[in-house]
Amino acid sequence: MISSEQNEFLTRTGAATPMGDLFRRYWIPALLASELPEADCPPVRVSLLSEKLLAFRDSSGRIGLIGEFCAHRGVSLWFGRNEENGLRCPYHGWKYDVDGRCLEVPSEREDFCKRVHLKSYPVVEKAGVIWAYMGPAEEKPELPSFEWMELPASHVYLSKRWQECNYLQAMEGGIDSSHVSFLHSGDLGRDPMHKGTAGSKYALSTKTVFDVMDSPGGLMIGAKRPAEEGYYYWRLSQWMMPWYTLIPPYKGNALNGHAWVPMDDLNCMAWTMTFHPTRPLTEEERRLMETGHGVHPVLIADGSFRPVANRDNDYLMDREAQKAKIVYSGIKGIAIQDSSLQESMGAIADRTAEHLVSTDKAIVMARAKLRKAALDVRDGGKAPALDAEGQRVRSASFVLPVDQPFRETALEAQQVRIGEPFVAV
């Protein structure tokens, strides 16, 4: 367990908090590029690190990420008119550009608007994502260089879902490989994106032992389970600062990753990236992901990115399927299985009451790394893991003889080699 003070430190990410200052040193996935599909399309509300922002694409195709509310009377500019290279407030006609500069105040002298400026953040569109940087200009790093960002669009499928809890407990679920043997056990044998692989069979074992290593990006997490006699099945996960994970793959399928981005202290946006380094994703794979298979959810079609199965309907719990041992928790779909239990902890989990065990080693280490990084930044240091060395890695799964060391194979398997397949069983 940790103290209430430590829990507060790790979970609060607003402006002028240690974790908030740390997170603002990274490029943040703010929204899907498809949310702003064309020039002068409707603006989009964006919540990041407890800030209410608005994104829009102007008449020239430029993207702005600015404060949501008009400087005049505080009207939400989501109601604004996106036209003629600016967003005009419908209340009194004040107009703003993509940099938050006031272009026009119809009732006042022309020079009045020069004194008005909304908060704005630099953005870059790459790999189907609109990335935002919210930190000091002099500390702005290069864009991330994750493998999926460098692949053709045909090789990648992106989704995101609104998760109604703090980012930390969601992210901790992403680096906890031991729960797979329980929570996801039904899907390993039935989901068409997992079933029939050796890995899905071995992952059912509940006898999990962890080997966790520091890495340039964060942590390299090995989870060992029994395989055939004389062999172990290893699942290699990656946790990369500040909130990214890569999930161990199954043979023949694509790689998967997540990002848990704080909207505010009580909500996060869970991004999911499915990608294949050597081939396009098939139409069938895309269809399955769109319908809630693999690690993707089915969403309400209202632009909120809230899953159809959510806390208001008890995640469509099926007690009969649970009783019949078809679905271990009674919740269908890997993504919703995770979010249902993470949200059940409360908006911010009370870590003062937990009892951690050996399978929680990666969680303990990740918390320590986040805390140290935030303290370093607070004291004038640099944020860690901002370069390609920590980002250009892969997850993997493999079988080794019981007397063969894990780490040597893991260090080889995590290497990104352009055009070469990843390691999976």
FENVENTA-V6423 format. One record per pair of residues at least 4 apart in sequence whose C-alpha atoms are under 6 Angstrom apart, sorted by the first residue. I is the first residue (numbers start at 1). J is the second residue. If there is no record, write none. Layout:
I;J  I;J
This chain:
1;351  1;352  1;354  2;351  2;352  3;352  8;12  12;265  13;17  13;19  13;20  13;49  14;20  14;49  14;50  15;20  18;374  19;374  22;374  24;134  24;135  25;135  27;131  27;132  27;133  28;131  28;132  29;131  30;130  30;131  30;132  31;130  32;129  32;130  33;128  33;129  33;130  39;57  39;58  39;59  39;61  40;57  40;58  40;59  40;82  40;83  43;55  43;56  43;78  44;54  44;55  45;54  46;53  46;54  47;51  47;52  47;53  47;263  48;263  49;262  49;263  49;264  50;263  50;264  52;68  53;66  53;67  53;68  54;65  54;66  54;67  54;68  55;64  55;65  56;63  56;64  57;61  57;62  57;63  58;62  58;85  59;84  59;85  64;98  65;120  65;121  66;100  66;119  66;120  67;118  67;119  68;76  68;77  69;74  69;75  69;76  69;77  70;74  70;75  77;89  80;87  80;88  80;89  80;90  81;87  81;88  82;86  82;87  86;96  86;97  87;95  87;96  88;93  88;94  88;95  89;93  89;94  94;104  94;105  95;102  95;103  95;104  96;100  96;101  96;102  96;103  97;101  99;120  100;117  100;118  100;120  101;117  102;113  102;116  102;117  104;113  121;134  122;132  122;133  123;131  123;132  124;130  124;131  125;129  125;130  127;149  145;388  146;391  146;392  147;392  154;280  155;275  155;276  155;280  155;281  156;274  156;275  157;274  158;272  158;273  159;271  159;272  160;270  160;271  160;272  161;269  161;270  161;305  161;306  162;269  162;305  162;306  163;267  163;268  163;269  164;267  165;266  165;267  165;343  165;347  166;265  166;266  166;267  166;347  166;348  167;260  167;262  167;268  168;172  170;342  172;363  179;183  180;184  181;185  181;203  181;204  181;205  181;206  183;328  186;326  186;327  186;328  187;191  188;194  188;195  188;200  189;195  190;195  191;195  193;294  198;425  199;203  199;250  199;425  202;227  207;225  208;224  208;225  209;223  209;224  210;222  210;223  211;222  212;220  212;221  212;222  213;219  213;220  214;219  215;219  216;390  217;240  217;241  217;385  217;390  218;239  218;240  218;241  219;239  220;238  221;236  221;237  222;235  222;236  223;234  223;235  224;233  224;234  225;232  225;233  226;232  226;233  227;231  227;232  227;233  230;401  230;402  231;400  231;401  231;402  232;399  232;400  232;402  233;398  233;399  234;397  234;398  235;248  235;397  236;248  236;395  236;396  236;397  237;246  237;247  237;248  237;395  238;245  238;246  239;244  239;245  240;244  243;259  243;260  244;258  244;259  245;257  245;258  246;256  246;257  246;395  247;256  247;257  247;395  248;395  248;396  248;397  249;255  249;396  249;424  250;424  250;425  251;424  251;425  254;275  254;276  255;274  255;275  256;273  256;274  257;272  257;273  258;271  258;272  259;270  259;271  260;269  260;270  261;268  261;269  262;268  263;267  263;268  266;347  278;419  288;293  289;293  289;296  291;298  292;296  292;297  292;298  295;334  295;335  296;335  297;335  298;307  298;308  299;305  299;306  299;307  299;308  300;306  300;307  300;308  309;315  309;316  310;315  311;315  317;330  317;331  318;330  319;323  319;330  321;326  321;327  321;330  322;327  322;328  322;329  322;330  331;337  333;337  336;340  339;343  345;349  376;381  377;381  377;382  385;390  388;392  393;414  393;415  393;416  394;414  395;414  396;423  396;424  397;424  397;425  398;424  398;425
